[in-house]
Amino acid sequence: MNKTITRERLFQKLKDKEPFKIIEALPKNFFDAGHLPTALNIPLDNLKQRSKEILPNKEELIVVYCSNLECNNSNLAQTKLEEFGYTNVLEYKEGKQHWLEAELPIEAIS
């Protein structure tokens, strides 16, 4: 069973500036339009290559998300990262849509 994190817990970790990585598993254009604070973009098709560069510590907490409950990218990213040897990966299943519904902050690349 995949491990998950709630919106509230994720927001608290960000507020507390806890050390962890947030990965948006969507294509770059979606990421550029708006992403969770401090998130990094690793689309699924680049996951193997980019994870080695961006996520060198396989024990570090990593939170993956995509757009909403219908999107399966975060689930696939979590599974693949675990297959690559990452030991502390959580999925924010509800994704960006859920975050925006709570009017929580996002960042965009202009």
Buried (B, 14 or more C-beta within 10 A) or exposed (E): EEEBBEBEEBBEBBEEEEEBBBBBBBBEEBBEEBBBEEBBBBBBEBBEEBBEEBBEEBEBBBBBBBBBEEBEBBBBBBBBBBEBEBEBBBBBBBBBBBBBEEEBEBEEEE
